[in-house]
Structure formats: C-alpha cells, structure tokens
Amino acid sequence: MNSWIFQASPAIFDLDGYLRAVTESGADFTWSVGQKHLAPDMEPGDLVFMWRAQVGTKEPSGVIATAVIVGRAQEADIEAAAVPFLVDPGSAERGIRVALRLQKHATNQREIIQRKWLMDDPILSSLHILRMPSGTNFKLSSEQAGRLKALWDVTGRDWTRRDSIAGLWAYTATYGGSVSKAKDSLVAEIAVQIGRAVTGVYNKVMDFRSLDPRESREGLKGAGAMDRSVWEEFFDPITQTVREGALDAEFGRLWGLVEGSPPSSESASAVVKKRPGGQGYVQDPVRRKAVELHAMKLAADHFQRLGYAVEDTSARHPFDLRCLRGSEEVRVEVKGTQSDGTAVHVTVGEVEDARSDVCRTSLFIVSRIEIEMVKGETTACGGTVHLIDDWRPLEEDLRPTAFDYQVPAMRAIPTPEVN
C-alpha cells in the first residue's frame, strides 16, 4: 500500500466546507490527480492525508482529514456536489480524478496536524510538500506515512499517563541543561518514539519545569491534573529529587525495549538513557509498536476465547489487560519479544502487582515474533505463546538490572588546612 498527501488551496477550493458536506452525505468523493504520472501508483486501500494550504486565511496549514482510495484514477468531471466549493465555479475542468472515502475530518483546530510542527520533525521535515508546496498529490515514504499516521491518531487528544511519563523522562534527561526542538535533539527522539509532535513534547518538558521547585528558570503553565499526578508519583519532596530509577523502569515498561536492538539483559535506563555524560539510544518506534500490538492482540484473543471480557489497561495500570468473567478477574501482563523469550524485562510495579492478593495475574509471553514489510508497512506476525497462569515471580527468578539508590545524609568532611 502507498500513502499520499492530497492538497487543496483555500484560494481555489473550500476544502473544509466540502468535507463537512461529504460527512453529512456519507458519499464517496473524487479528487484531482494533478501529477498525472503518479496516477498508476494510486490503488484502492491507499491512505490519503488531506492537506489544506495556507493562502489568504488565518487558519493553520496542515493535515485536516484522512481518506482512503476506493477506486482507480481515471478521467472524469468534477462531481456536481463539489462545484459550489470552488472559488471560481467556472474553473471546473474534466481531468484525471481518483475516488476517495472520507475517514475522519478534524472538527476543530486542536485536531489539525499543523505545518509549522513538521519543520523540526526528524522524519517529516523532508516532506516534498514543505519544500515544493505547489503540487496537488505527494507520495509518501513508508516512514513518513507511519509518522504522520501516529501523529494523526493522537493530535487533539489529551495526554495520558503513559504520554506524561515520557514527557517527565525527557524533562529529567535534560534537567539542568538547555532544551532543544532541533531534529537531532532528545526531545525530537522522544516525540517520534511516542507519536507526538516535537513541539508537544517540548511544551510538556516546559510544563514539568514549572512544577519543579528546584528550577529557577521559568517554564510553561500548561501542566494538567495528569502531569501533576505523575510529578507527585516520582518526585520526592523530602530529598528534592526525582526517583530516576523508578521513572526509568516505568518508562521502559510503557515504551519498552525491542529485542534485537541492544541486549535484552540491559536495563531500560541503560538502553534509552541520554543524560549528560552518557550516550543514549531510542529504539525504532515502528518496530517496537508492531511487536507490542501483535502480542497484545494474541493475548486478548486468547482470553476472549475463554469467555472473558477484555479491557486494555496498559496506559493506566502496571498490568496490560483486565479480564472479567462473571465475578472472576484476571490481570494479564503481556510481553512480546523477537528473542526466544527465556528472559523478559519486568518492572518493580509489575512484580509487586503480581505478588499482591488482589486477584490472579497471568504472564502472557509471545516469543520469536517476526517483523515483515508488507507493501511498505511494518507488520509483526507469528510467535510462540508461553502462558504462566497465577504468576507470582520468585526472588531467585529475578535478576536486578538497575537500582534506585537513595543517598543517605552525609556528614561534612573537614577540609584539610593548606600551609
């Protein structure tokens, strides 16, 4: 499958008004193929990002809708329903057009992927539409399409606990230094990893700066209840420090490792850490996400076949699935890996929850997951399932890979006199 950007200029066509009409009618619509040499590459099922240019309007330029191609490009007249939205209805011409079906139209400015956000993006700053914006149709690379899709899925949505923890991790990793939105910055790497805009992660780091009583520099005032809750979870007011070990472990759990990158025996902090004086690494987010989603789907399918109602709790709790069958509750921790699964990364929170007497916990491991590229898309498949029911990890089966060291009060050491 290919992915595309189709552009409209407000100086020529009222894209927003037209898409509202399409939403009301529920009908498919067609779009001009200005770059005719691209027509043979447009296939049913291709994803299209609808782009509004910024010409003679105060509305931001960028992606305002998504659609899917439902027919082959062919010569046709513009449909009658679109003519009223032309600035000059007399400019309607017969030409090559492709049939589309609208998926989602942004209902407010908050849901738009704004052009200005993409200028500093490590992946999307190379978009052809940013460098030569006069065209109608732009073909995307699989990497660009994946990044745009990730942004589209979360733009306009409030930050979850999972997102906020990534923002706090970025804040602590840059604490005491300068914070940059440059394409090679840590902020940009984290933004790609969690599917958020670089500007959004930068702003979140500045929000946490405003919550930090140690910081004299001014931050932003956008921190919400979730950010404050996450700050209180990891900041120790007595020692005036962030519990970095616990934060690293939770960051690793929520945005964790993909085996086949660094060795699985390394801790999350050793792999993704980029604090002053150290070299960091942020894994391929597309591959990591594919492995994670594949394992989660297999686990959910397994428990649904057993008659459980399954809820994804991975963004809010230290376990991934809550499975209910009548009065019975089972919590499931899911681990997906490309390795043989003989060792998997678990956090303190996961271990403590599994050892509690609240309810039964199962460990669902999918090992030897394979990664494939299908028509330019990264997909995960296969794998061997290992299920440990009533999982209560024993001390002898746990190997520490990182420690959260609480520094004791230190007595002052007299400075030697110098003659």
C-alpha positions in Angstrom: 0.0 0.0 0.0 1.1 3.6 -0.7 0.2 6.7 1.3 -0.3 10.2 0.0 -0.9 13.8 0.7 -3.6 15.5 -1.4 -3.5 19.3 -1.2 -6.2 22.0 -1.7 -5.6 25.7 -1.6 -8.3 27.9 0.0 -7.7 30.4 -2.8 -9.1 27.8 -5.2 -11.3 25.4 -3.2 -13.1 25.5 0.2 -11.8 22.1 1.5 -13.3 22.4 5.0 -16.8 23.3 3.7 -16.6 20.5 1.2 -15.6 17.8 3.7 -18.3 18.9 6.1 -20.8 18.3 3.2 -19.2 14.9 2.5 -19.5 14.0 6.2 -23.2 14.9 6.2 -24.0 13.0 3.0 -21.7 10.0 3.7 -21.0 9.8 0.0 -17.6 8.9 -1.6 -15.9 11.8 -3.5 -13.2 12.3 -6.1 -10.0 14.3 -6.1 -7.9 15.7 -8.9 -4.7 14.0 -9.8 -2.6 17.0 -10.8 0.6 14.9 -11.1 -0.7 12.5 -13.7 2.5 10.4 -13.6 1.5 9.3 -10.1 -1.9 8.0 -11.1 -0.8 4.4 -11.8 0.6 4.2 -8.3 -2.8 5.1 -6.7 -4.5 1.9 -5.6 -7.7 1.1 -3.6 -6.8 0.9 0.1 -4.1 3.6 -0.1 -4.2 6.1 2.8 -4.6 9.8 1.9 -3.9 12.8 4.2 -5.9 15.8 3.1 -3.8 18.9 3.4 -5.1 22.5 3.5 -2.6 25.1 2.2 -2.4 28.4 4.0 -3.3 31.0 1.4 -5.3 34.1 2.3 -6.6 32.6 5.5 -5.7 32.7 9.2 -6.5 29.0 9.6 -3.3 26.9 10.0 -2.0 24.9 7.1 -1.6 21.2 7.5 -3.4 17.8 7.6 -7.1 18.3 8.3 -8.6 15.0 7.3 -7.8 11.4 6.2 -9.4 9.4 3.5 -8.8 6.1 1.7 -8.7 5.5 -2.1 -11.6 3.3 -3.2 -11.1 3.3 -7.0 -8.6 3.6 -9.8 -7.7 7.0 -11.1 -9.5 7.8 -14.3 -10.7 10.7 -16.5 -13.8 12.2 -15.1 -15.7 15.5 -14.5 -15.7 17.1 -11.1 -18.8 15.9 -9.2 -21.6 18.4 -9.1 -21.6 18.5 -5.2 -18.0 19.9 -5.3 -18.6 22.8 -7.7 -20.2 25.2 -5.2 -17.0 25.0 -3.1 -14.8 26.2 -6.0 -13.9 29.9 -5.5 -14.4 30.2 -9.3 -17.0 27.6 -10.3 -16.2 28.3 -13.9 -12.8 26.8 -13.4 -14.1 23.3 -13.2 -12.4 21.1 -15.8 -12.5 17.5 -16.8 -9.4 15.6 -15.8 -7.8 12.6 -14.1 -9.6 12.0 -10.7 -9.4 9.3 -8.1 -12.3 8.2 -5.8 -11.9 8.6 -2.1 -13.9 7.7 1.1 -13.6 10.0 4.0 -12.3 8.5 7.2 -12.0 11.5 9.6 -12.3 15.2 9.4 -10.8 17.4 12.1 -13.7 19.2 13.8 -11.5 21.9 15.5 -8.1 23.5 15.2 -6.7 21.3 18.0 -7.1 18.2 15.8 -5.1 19.6 12.9 -1.5 18.4 12.3 -0.1 21.9 11.7 2.5 22.5 9.0 4.7 24.5 11.4 5.1 21.5 13.7 6.7 19.5 10.9 9.5 21.9 10.1 11.6 20.5 13.0 10.4 16.9 12.8 13.2 14.3 12.3 11.1 12.4 9.7 8.6 14.8 8.3 10.8 17.9 7.7 11.8 16.2 4.5 8.2 16.1 3.1 8.1 17.2 -0.5 5.1 19.4 0.2 7.2 21.5 2.6 9.9 22.0 0.0 7.8 22.4 -3.1 4.3 23.1 -1.9 2.7 23.9 -5.3 1.6 20.4 -6.2 -1.7 18.5 -5.7 -0.5 15.0 -5.0 2.5 13.9 -3.0 3.6 10.3 -2.5 5.0 9.4 1.0 7.7 7.1 2.0 6.6 4.3 4.5 8.5 6.1 7.2 6.8 9.4 6.6 3.4 7.7 6.4 3.9 5.9 9.7 5.0 9.1 11.4 2.0 11.1 10.0 -0.4 8.3 11.0 1.0 8.2 14.5 0.5 12.0 14.8 -3.0 11.9 13.4 -4.0 9.2 15.9 -3.1 11.4 18.9 -3.4 15.0 17.8 -6.2 16.7 19.7 -6.3 14.1 22.4 -5.3 14.7 26.0 -2.0 13.3 27.2 -2.4 10.0 29.0 -0.4 8.9 32.0 1.8 6.9 29.5 2.5 10.0 27.5 3.1 12.2 30.6 5.7 9.7 31.9 7.6 10.0 28.6 7.4 13.8 29.0 8.8 13.6 32.5 11.5 11.2 31.4 12.5 13.8 28.7 12.5 16.5 31.4 14.7 14.7 33.8 17.1 13.7 30.9 17.6 17.4 30.1 17.3 18.8 33.6 19.8 21.5 34.3 20.7 22.0 30.7 19.2 23.6 27.6 16.1 22.1 25.9 16.1 22.0 22.1 13.5 21.2 19.5 16.2 20.5 16.9 15.8 17.4 14.7 18.7 15.7 16.4 17.6 16.6 19.9 16.4 14.2 22.7 13.0 16.0 22.6 12.7 15.1 18.9 13.7 11.5 19.5 11.1 11.1 22.3 8.5 12.7 20.1 9.0 10.2 17.4 9.0 7.3 19.9 5.7 8.2 21.5 4.0 9.5 18.3 3.6 13.1 19.5 4.7 16.3 17.8 8.1 17.7 18.7 6.5 20.9 19.8 4.2 19.0 22.0 7.0 17.1 23.8 9.0 20.4 24.1 6.0 22.1 25.7 5.4 19.1 28.1 9.1 19.4 29.2 8.5 23.1 29.9 5.3 22.2 31.8 7.3 19.9 34.1 9.9 22.7 34.6 7.1 24.9 36.0 6.2 22.1 38.5 9.8 21.6 39.7 10.5 23.6 42.9 14.3 23.2 42.3 14.1 25.1 39.0 14.5 28.9 38.9 14.0 29.2 35.2 10.5 29.8 34.0 8.5 27.1 32.4 5.1 26.9 30.8 1.8 26.9 32.7 0.1 24.1 30.7 0.6 21.2 33.2 -2.7 19.4 33.8 -4.0 17.1 36.5 -2.3 14.1 34.9 1.0 15.8 34.8 0.8 16.9 38.4 -0.2 13.3 39.4 2.8 11.9 37.5 5.1 14.5 39.1 4.0 13.7 42.6 4.4 10.0 41.8 8.1 10.3 41.0 9.3 13.5 42.8 10.4 13.0 46.4 9.8 16.3 48.3 12.0 15.3 51.2 15.1 14.7 49.2 14.1 17.1 46.5 15.0 14.6 43.8 13.2 12.7 41.0 13.3 8.9 41.7 15.0 8.3 38.4 15.4 4.5 38.9 11.6 4.1 39.3 10.9 6.5 36.4 13.3 4.7 34.1 11.7 1.4 35.0 8.2 2.7 34.3 9.3 4.4 31.1 10.9 1.2 30.0 7.7 -0.8 30.8 5.4 1.6 28.9 7.6 2.4 26.0 9.9 -0.6 26.4 12.6 -2.4 24.7 12.5 -4.3 21.4 14.9 -7.3 21.4 17.2 -7.4 18.5 18.3 -3.9 19.3 20.6 -3.7 22.4 20.9 -6.9 24.5 17.8 -7.8 26.5 19.8 -8.1 29.7 20.4 -4.3 29.7 18.0 -2.2 31.8 15.7 0.3 30.2 17.7 3.1 31.7 20.9 1.8 30.1 19.3 1.5 26.7 17.2 4.6 26.4 19.0 6.9 28.8 20.6 10.0 27.4 21.5 12.1 30.4 24.5 14.4 30.5 27.7 12.4 30.2 26.1 9.4 28.6 25.2 8.1 25.2 21.6 7.2 24.6 19.6 5.1 22.3 15.9 5.3 21.3 14.7 2.2 19.5 12.7 2.0 16.3 9.2 3.0 17.4 7.5 1.5 14.4 9.0 -2.0 15.0 8.5 -1.7 18.8 4.9 -0.8 18.3 4.3 -3.6 15.9 5.7 -6.2 18.3 3.7 -4.8 21.2 0.4 -4.7 19.3 0.8 -8.2 18.0 1.5 -9.6 21.4 -1.4 -7.7 22.9 -3.8 -8.9 20.2 -2.8 -12.5 20.7 -3.3 -12.2 24.5 -6.7 -10.5 24.1 -7.9 -13.1 21.6 -6.8 -15.9 23.9 -8.7 -14.7 26.9 -11.8 -13.7 24.8 -11.9 -17.3 23.5 -12.1 -18.4 27.2 -15.1 -16.2 27.7 -13.5 -13.2 29.3 -14.4 -9.6 28.6 -11.0 -8.0 28.0 -10.0 -4.4 28.7 -6.7 -2.8 27.7 -5.3 -1.2 30.9 -1.7 -0.7 29.8 -1.8 3.1 29.7 -3.2 3.4 33.3 -2.1 0.4 35.4 1.1 -1.7 35.9 -0.7 -4.6 34.1 -1.7 -4.7 30.4 -5.2 -6.4 30.4 -8.0 -6.8 32.8 -10.1 -9.9 32.0 -13.5 -10.3 33.6 -15.7 -13.4 33.5 -18.6 -13.1 35.9 -17.2 -12.3 39.3 -13.7 -13.6 38.3 -11.0 -11.1 37.4 -7.6 -12.0 35.9 -4.9 -9.4 35.3 -2.6 -10.2 32.4 1.0 -8.9 31.9 1.9 -9.2 28.2 5.4 -9.5 26.9 6.2 -9.5 23.2 9.7 -10.3 22.0 11.7 -11.3 18.9 14.0 -13.4 21.2 13.4 -16.9 22.5 11.6 -15.5 25.5 13.8 -17.1 28.1 14.3 -13.7 29.8 11.9 -10.8 29.6 12.1 -7.3 31.2 9.7 -6.8 34.2 9.4 -3.7 36.4 9.1 -3.4 40.1 5.4 -2.4 39.7 4.6 -5.4 37.7 6.3 -7.8 40.2 4.5 -6.1 43.1 1.2 -6.3 41.4 1.6 -9.9 40.5 2.5 -10.8 44.1 -0.5 -9.0 45.6 -3.6 -10.8 46.7 -6.0 -8.5 44.9 -6.6 -11.1 42.1 -4.8 -13.7 39.9 -2.2 -12.5 37.5 -1.1 -14.3 34.3 2.1 -13.7 32.4 1.5 -14.0 28.6 4.7 -14.1 26.6 4.9 -14.2 22.8 8.4 -15.1 21.7 10.1 -15.3 18.3 7.8 -12.7 16.8 8.8 -11.9 13.2 8.9 -8.5 11.6 7.9 -8.2 7.9 7.5 -5.3 5.4 4.2 -5.8 3.5 3.8 -3.2 0.8 6.0 -0.7 2.7 4.3 -1.3 6.0 6.0 -2.8 9.1 4.0 -5.7 10.5 4.6 -8.3 13.2 3.5 -11.9 12.8 4.0 -15.4 14.2 5.4 -16.1 17.5 5.3 -18.8 20.2 3.0 -18.3 23.2 4.1 -19.1 26.7 1.4 -18.7 29.4 2.2 -18.7 33.1 -1.1 -18.7 35.0 -1.3 -17.4 38.5 2.1 -15.7 38.0 3.9 -14.9 41.3 7.6 -14.2 40.4 10.1 -15.7 42.9 13.2 -13.9 44.0 15.5 -16.5 42.5 14.0 -15.9 39.1 14.6 -12.1 39.2 17.9 -10.5 38.2 18.4 -6.9 39.1 19.5 -4.7 36.1 19.2 -1.3 37.8 18.9 0.2 41.2 17.3 3.3 42.6 19.8 4.4 45.2 18.6 6.7 48.0 21.6 8.7 49.1 21.9 8.8 52.9 22.6 12.0 54.7 26.3 12.7 54.5 28.3 14.3 57.3 30.6 17.1 56.3 34.2 16.2 55.9 36.6 18.9 57.2 38.7 20.5 54.5 42.4 20.0 55.2 44.4 23.1 56.0 46.9 24.1 53.4 50.1 25.7 54.7 
